[in-house]
Amino acid sequence: MQLYGSYTSPFVRHCRIVLLETELKCEFVETDAAASAQKSPSKKVPFLHDGDIQLTDSTSILKYLREKSGDTYFSDIAAYDVFCLVNTAMDACVNLFFLEKEGLTPARSDYLKRQQARVDSIFTELEQIPLPHNAPYNDMELRLGCFLAWGIYRQRFSLGEYPKLAHFLEALNNYQPFRDTAPPSL
Ligand SMILES: N[C@@H](CCC(=O)N[C@@H](CS)C(=O)NCC(=O)O)C(=O)O
């Protein structure tokens, strides 16, 4: 089994955490944008190959890894919805990040203003939900942690206005699989 990805992607990080937690045997193949454009129809990382099985999205990869190791994947619909909400914010932030590199910012686009407003309202919502301060962490919580850590790493946002999220991330940073998958220093 091979997981293709980068060491900076929050989507890939979540898969790497699950590989550490489950101890499944898997080769990590470092993959840049050019290689993912050739090897996956989504032209994104992560993607996973296991014999005949080819998966193109972190969500299906996580389901596959959890179930392969005998665990369940999101039996709780409320947690799954928060996971989806985090994905929506993360997709919008990654979008804003790539477009900013090309000089496109919310100041110049109504759609990007909407993307930014979407991220802001999701943060307000996430600050209200109860979150743990020690392991075990479920996949919604791991997803949220990967997103928050990525945003800080890429200087997309700070958590000054969100003390509960900041406290959650501070505790998660002590969880070994989370520590072991931190992105490289810039
Ligand atoms: N829905 C995808 C999103 C993955 C994603 O956005 N990956 C980013 C890296 S963080 C990527 O490869 N972006 C390349 C691009 O947008 O061209 C998943 O959950 O795997």
Ligand as a Chemical Component Dictionary entry (heavy atoms), coordinates in Angstrom:
data_LIG
# 
_chem_comp.id                   LIG 
_chem_comp.type                 NON-POLYMER 
_chem_comp.pdbx_formal_charge   0 
_chem_comp.three_letter_code    LIG 
# 
loop_
_chem_comp_atom.comp_id 
_chem_comp_atom.atom_id 
_chem_comp_atom.alt_atom_id 
_chem_comp_atom.type_symbol 
_chem_comp_atom.charge 
_chem_comp_atom.model_Cartn_x 
_chem_comp_atom.model_Cartn_y 
_chem_comp_atom.model_Cartn_z 
_chem_comp_atom.pdbx_ordinal 
LIG N1  N1  N 0 -10.881 16.889 -1.038 1  
LIG C1  C1  C 0 -9.476  16.609 -1.084 2  
LIG C2  C2  C 0 -8.691  17.912 -0.941 3  
LIG C3  C3  C 0 -7.182  17.701 -1.069 4  
LIG C4  C4  C 0 -6.445  19.010 -1.356 5  
LIG O1  O1  O 0 -7.031  20.089 -1.496 6  
LIG N2  N2  N 0 -5.119  18.890 -1.452 7  
LIG C5  C5  C 0 -4.311  20.040 -1.797 8  
LIG C6  C6  C 0 -3.052  20.074 -0.941 9  
LIG S1  S1  S 0 -3.412  20.619 0.688  10 
LIG C7  C7  C 0 -3.866  19.907 -3.236 11 
LIG O2  O2  O 0 -3.332  18.894 -3.628 12 
LIG N3  N3  N 0 -4.074  20.976 -4.026 13 
LIG C8  C8  C 0 -3.594  21.039 -5.371 14 
LIG C9  C9  C 0 -4.452  21.926 -6.232 15 
LIG O3  O3  O 0 -5.471  22.450 -5.731 16 
LIG O4  O4  O 0 -4.091  22.067 -7.387 17 
LIG C10 C10 C 0 -9.106  15.614 0.016  18 
LIG O5  O5  O 0 -9.782  15.598 1.063  19 
LIG O6  O6  O 0 -8.175  14.823 -0.186 20 
# 
loop_
_chem_comp_bond.comp_id 
_chem_comp_bond.atom_id_1 
_chem_comp_bond.atom_id_2 
_chem_comp_bond.value_order 
_chem_comp_bond.pdbx_ordinal 
LIG N1  C1  SING 1  
LIG C1  C2  SING 2  
LIG C1  C10 SING 3  
LIG C2  C3  SING 4  
LIG C3  C4  SING 5  
LIG C4  O1  DOUB 6  
LIG C4  N2  SING 7  
LIG N2  C5  SING 8  
LIG C5  C6  SING 9  
LIG C5  C7  SING 10 
LIG C6  S1  SING 11 
LIG C7  O2  DOUB 12 
LIG C7  N3  SING 13 
LIG N3  C8  SING 14 
LIG C8  C9  SING 15 
LIG C9  O3  DOUB 16 
LIG C9  O4  SING 17 
LIG C10 O5  DOUB 18 
LIG C10 O6  SING 19 
# 
